[in-house]
Amino acid sequence: MVENLNPKNFAKEVFESEVPVIVDFWAPWCGPCRMMAPVFEELSSEYSGKLKFTKLNVEEHNSFSSQFGIMGIPALKIFKGETVLGDIVGFNPKDALKQKIDSIIG
């Protein structure tokens, strides 16, 4: 399951999570973001209990773009607490995305 983030729940869901959190910074008008959505949803089941999958709409919450240096979308950031463990930018097919996630979280 992919959880939607907003300014009210971001710190609790990301920084206070027991497991690492991957945040998909996206926007509804972004074609590659829409292509990534089903891949992201599918992987959320595969990583259940190991990695929390979340999304943040940067069009609705644009302050997060500057806060986290988002220059293009889709942009994925993997957090452990307040530390960014790694970034994945652009659309990735499932196998490529899984490989990149695994290399970041071990």
ZAKOL-402963 format. One record per residue (C-alpha): x, y, z; residue in one letter. Coordinates in steps of 0.2 Angstrom, whole numbers, padded with zeros to 4 digits, always signed. Example, Ala and Ser with C-alpha at 12.3 -4.5 7.8 and 13.67 -1.06 7.14 Angstrom:
BEGIN
+0062-0022+0039A+0068-0005+0036S
end
This chain:
BEGIN
+0000+0000+0000M+0006+0017-0005V+0002+0031+0008E-0001+0049+0002N+0010+0062+0011L+0006+0080+0015N+0014+0094+0026P+0004+0087+0042K+0009+0069+0041N+0026+0070+0032F+0037+0071+0048A+0028+0057+0057K+0027+0045+0042E+0044+0048+0035V+0056+0054+0049F+0048+0044+0063E+0046+0027+0053S+0053+0011+0060E+0058+0006+0043V+0066+0016+0029P+0054+0026+0018V+0054+0029-0001I+0045+0045-0006V+0039+0047-0024D+0039+0066-0028F+0026+0067-0042W+0013+0078-0050A-0003+0073-0059P+0002+0081-0076W+0019+0071-0077C+0018+0057-0089G+0033+0047-0082P+0025+0049-0065C+0009+0041-0071R+0019+0027-0079M+0029+0024-0062M+0013+0023-0052A+0008+0005-0055P+0027-0001-0053V+0028+0009-0037F+0012+0001-0031E+0017-0017-0036E+0034-0015-0027L+0025-0008-0011S+0018-0026-0009S+0035-0034-0012E+0044-0024+0001Y+0030-0024+0014S+0038-0023+0032G+0055-0018+0024K+0052-0002+0016L+0037+0010+0017K+0031+0017+0001F+0024+0035+0000T+0019+0048-0012K+0020+0067-0011L+0011+0078-0024N+0024+0092-0027V+0010+0102-0037E+0000+0103-0021E+0014+0104-0009H+0028+0113-0019N+0038+0119-0003S+0044+0101-0002F+0053+0103-0020S+0064+0116-0014S+0067+0108+0004Q+0073+0092-0004F+0081+0099-0020G+0069+0091-0032I+0074+0097-0049M+0063+0085-0060G+0050+0072-0057I+0047+0058-0054P+0060+0059-0041A+0062+0045-0027L+0071+0048-0011K+0074+0034+0002I+0075+0041+0020F+0080+0032+0036K+0075+0045+0049G+0079+0062+0043E+0094+0055+0032T+0092+0053+0014V+0100+0036+0010L+0098+0038-0009G+0090+0046-0024D+0082+0038-0040I+0077+0051-0053V+0066+0047-0068G+0055+0033-0074F+0062+0016-0071N+0055-0001-0076P+0051-0013-0061K+0067-0023-0062D+0078-0008-0064A+0069+0001-0049L+0070-0015-0038K+0089-0016-0042Q+0092+0002-0037K+0081+0001-0021I+0091-0015-0016D+0108-0006-0019S+0102+0008-0007I+0094-0001+0007I+0105-0017+0006G
end
